[in-house]
Amino acid sequence: MAKETVYIVQSYIAGRGKALKAEQQMGCKTAEEARRKAERLGPLRVGVVAFSATADTEMGDYDENPVILFKAGRLPHPFSE
């Protein structure tokens, strides 16, 4: 079981009504890269978040408490807190 830290940028666009629609996640090599990508996407999307999580990528098991690196706009739970 090899645990590693993954860095992810998740952006959201407007869905039906007030719903948010998630775009495809972008994996990054470092926390700084994830934060920079999210900052650039911020003005272009309804919401965007960059976060890190500990994961066992072989098993597909991700930590349930991600560390927020950057967030902007309207986001769903758990990123909205």
Secondary structure by P-SEA (a helix, b strand, c coil): cbbbbbbbbbbbccccccbbbbcbbbbbccaaaaaaaaaaacccccccccbbbbbcccccccccbbbbccccccccccccc
